[in-house]
Amino acid sequence: HIHASPETDVEPVVAYLERKLHIKLHVPQLTCTEGVGIVDIDTSINRALRELKAHKVGGIYLPNTRWFAGEEAGGATAKRLAC
């Protein structure tokens, strides 16, 4: 069972890294279905990649890996998100 919540959000980590490294990080806002998790990385990631290539951001920080469907399930679900 996957539960996404502010307590497990990456925003505090991102804010810390931005302060310490003096860079801007992009955090994609991916759809997370309660109990299932994030099942797809949608096309909004393309904008983040363009910003990274144009040096508008210093990096892309993905949501908590435990939020992704397949992270613990394995099988076809995990392979769908793998590169």
Summary of the structure (lengths in Angstrom):
residues: 83
radius of gyration: 13.7
end to end distance: 23.7
largest distance: 39.0
contacts: 201
relative contact order: 0.22
helix: 41%
strand: 12%
